[in-house]
Structure formats: structure tokens, C-alpha cells
Amino acid sequence: MPYESESEPSSPVESQGALDPPAPWQDGAATSPDGNSAQLADAPEQAPSSAAQQLFGRITAELRKIYVGQDELVLGTLVALFSGGHVLIESVPGLGKTLFVRALGRILGCKFGRIQFTADLMPSDITGSPMFDMKTQDFRFRPGPVFTQLLLADEINRSPAKTHAALLEIMQEYHVTVERVSHKLERPFLVLATQNPIESEGTYNLPEAQLDRFMFKILADYPTAEEEADVLKMHREELDIEGRLQTLETVTSPEEILAITEECRRVRIDDKLIDYINLLVRLTRQWPQFHLGASPRAGISLVHGARTLAAFLGRDYAVPDDVVEIALPALRHRVMLTAEAEVEGRRVDELLEDLIRSVEVPRL
């Protein structure tokens, strides 16, 4: 089977994130003893922590018992989960993506599913299809592996466009339509799709419409020397992966996740910040090195992501730094370089950083 399943205006220089890489998205970002990012740990002590901040701390602390490093992946996935988005992960094999999703499913109390995408995978292999029931002498719908809550779409670029198309409705509308009958998916629902950047043989480029469905594109790199040593120390013990997963505690539930998601949506976002986001997105369509700029959906992702990140940091309002910190993951897969920029060897992230620096940061 191809899958497995389990139950006053300021200059850009004055902004923290305008010139320097934001702390939570850095590889090897400092973490506090309970596994939270340094920025979260530095939150004002006198301010009472919100429910979202407390839950974020519990999840990351439990996750660090089994999963080492990859701070950008962890934070980006949780921001997307509590914003109703999906994540595209570009990384080499062997970085523990499957372990991460399985551990996250156990900690969150959500069902986990995995689909290994191959060249011969059909849309019905994902969504499910009608099956003839000999007892009732009628067709009944047999759900596919997409009927889960945390879905790992492994090596998604190994399947052709017709298979990718099966995920478009699912990721946007959260239901599956088969034989003119709509089947709703259980919420929360998060797709984590992976693709390998070093292989091109037997792969297909994801169409722009598919890429735009992902809230973030995260680049997962090799761990640092210290992190890799910690991984090896974990594996010198006799416990296998299944044994380690059993030691994790479930710290929340799908119902609480949905409640916290609603709390994140109530985070205030000023009109000046909306204008800032709008300017960033529209500027990608005019930037000389970009052949294709970001769509309005990119601006929506920045709004939702900034609010969720603010909630994780214990605030009920978003600030420009929240937008800057998620700008690269939210934009890098929604822009395309011109042929000249590709020949010159320009990088999307480098150009996006230049674009962000060129925009004045509003003072709220």
C-alpha cells in the first residue's frame, strides 16, 4: 500500500527583523529549558501568559523530548496548524520528517496519516473511491488516507499533476467530492508535504496553483554538530522509535486546538500593519528580478500567521516584527525568478530580504 495511517514611521534599520534573520526561524535558534524559542522566553514576566502561549510551550516542551533542532520547521508547522494553513517542506532525506509528524500527532491527540507519492499514484488512491458491497449489493464510499488530521505527503513532487490536483480541493475546502457527493474532513486538518531538492530524475514541478495552497515553504537543513550529536546519543539507547513515541504525553486535543485557533483569530492587527503587508505583497509583482509575484493569498497568509505568532508570544496584538519573521516562508514559494536572475545565480530568499529592507516599517 502507498500509505500508512494512525489513530511615527521608522526606517527599516530600526526594525529587529528587517536586517537580521528573525530568531525563531534561524537554524539552531536558542531555546529555553522547556523547549520554547528564546523570543518566547524573553516575554515580559509581568504579563500573564495567554492560553495560546501556554499551549505552545507545552507542545514544544514535549516535542523536544524526541525531536532535536529544526526550530524553523517546528515553529512554522505550529503557526500553520493554528492558522488553518498547510506547509511545504524542502529537505534532503533522513532529517526525521516522518518522526516529527508522528510525534506531533501523538502530542496533539490527532490522527496521523502518511502517503508516499509515486509516479503511478492515482487521485483515487488519495481521496478514496466507491467500492461494491456484496452484502448490500450497492456501492459505498471507501475513504482514502487523506481522511486524517495530520497528513504527511512524502515526496509530493514524484507524482504527476493529476494527482496533485486531488489535493487542491482538500487543502482549500476541507472536503472531498467523489461521485457528486461531498465528504467533510475532520478538523483540525494539516498537510505537510515534502520534496527533495537534490533529485530531479522522476520528479514533477508543482504547479503554481498547488504551491499557492501552502501557507509556508520551509527549508529544512542538516542539524548542527551539537544537535546531530544529541540525536546519536538518543539512539544509543535500546528504545526503538515506537518505544520513544510511547513515552510522549498527549497535552491537548483537537477541540482545544480549534478553540485556540479561534483565539488567535481575535488577535488585533492594526490598519497600518495591513497596509504594510499589502505593500510587501504588491511589491513582489513589481520587483525587477521576479517574473511572477505573490498572489493576494500570500497577504492573507501573512495576516493569519502574524496573529498566530503574536498569540504564541503572549500578545493580543500583532506587530511588524511578526510579519517580518514569517515573510520568507510565506513568500518564497509564491514568486518566480526571471531567466536573467536565474542565470546570475540569484536566490529567492536573498531578493526577498532586499525587498523587505526597502519598505519602511510602520510604527504602531
VENWOKA-V513152 format. One record per backbone hydrogen bond with DSSP energy under -0.5 kcal/mol. NH is the residue of the N-H (numbers start at 1). CO is the residue of the C=O. Records with the same first field share a line. If there is no record, write none. Layout:
NH: CO + CO
This chain:
4: 114
6: 112
10: 361
14: 11
15: 12
18: 15
19: 15
20: 16
25: 22
26: 23
29: 26
32: 36
35: 32
38: 30
41: 37
42: 38
43: 40
47: 44
54: 50
55: 51
56: 52
57: 53
58: 54
59: 55
60: 56
61: 57
62: 58
63: 59
64: 60
65: 62
66: 63
67: 63
68: 66
74: 70
75: 71
76: 72
77: 73
78: 74
79: 75
80: 76
81: 77
82: 78
83: 80
84: 80 + 81
85: 80
87: 191
88: 216
89: 87 + 193
90: 88 + 218
91: 89 + 195
95: 92
100: 96
101: 97
102: 98
103: 99
104: 100
105: 101
106: 102
107: 103
108: 104
109: 105
110: 105
112: 6
113: 150
114: 4
115: 152
116: 2
117: 115 + 154
121: 118
125: 122
126: 122 + 123
127: 123
128: 124
129: 142
131: 140
133: 138
134: 132
137: 133
138: 133
140: 131
142: 129
143: 141
144: 127
145: 125
146: 126
147: 144
148: 146
149: 111
150: 111
151: 149 + 190
152: 113 + 150
153: 151 + 192
154: 115 + 152
156: 153 + 194
158: 155
159: 156
163: 160
164: 160
165: 161
166: 162 + 163
167: 164
168: 164 + 165
169: 165
170: 166
171: 167
172: 168
173: 169
174: 169 + 170
175: 169
176: 183
178: 176 + 181
181: 178
183: 176
185: 174
190: 149
192: 151 + 190
193: 87 + 191
194: 153
195: 89
197: 195
199: 196
203: 200
204: 157
210: 207
211: 207
212: 208
213: 210
214: 211
215: 86
216: 86
217: 329
218: 88
220: 90 + 218
221: 219
228: 224
229: 225
230: 226
231: 227
232: 228
233: 229
234: 230
235: 231
236: 232 + 233
237: 234
244: 240
245: 241
246: 242
247: 243 + 244
248: 245
251: 107 + 249
252: 107
257: 253
258: 254
259: 255
260: 256
261: 257
262: 258
263: 259
264: 260
265: 261
266: 262 + 263
267: 264
268: 316
274: 270
275: 271
276: 272
277: 273
278: 274
279: 275
280: 276
281: 277
282: 278
283: 279
284: 280 + 281
285: 281 + 282
286: 283
287: 283
290: 287
291: 289 + 336
292: 336
298: 295
299: 295
300: 296
301: 297
302: 298
303: 299
304: 300
305: 301
306: 302
307: 303
308: 304
309: 305
310: 306
311: 307
312: 308
313: 309
314: 311
315: 310
318: 268
322: 319
323: 319
324: 320
325: 321
326: 322 + 323
327: 323 + 324
328: 324
330: 326
331: 327 + 328
332: 328
334: 331
335: 331
336: 292
338: 289
342: 338
343: 339
344: 340
345: 342
346: 341
351: 347
352: 348
353: 349
354: 350
355: 351
356: 352
357: 353
358: 354
359: 356
361: 10
364: 362
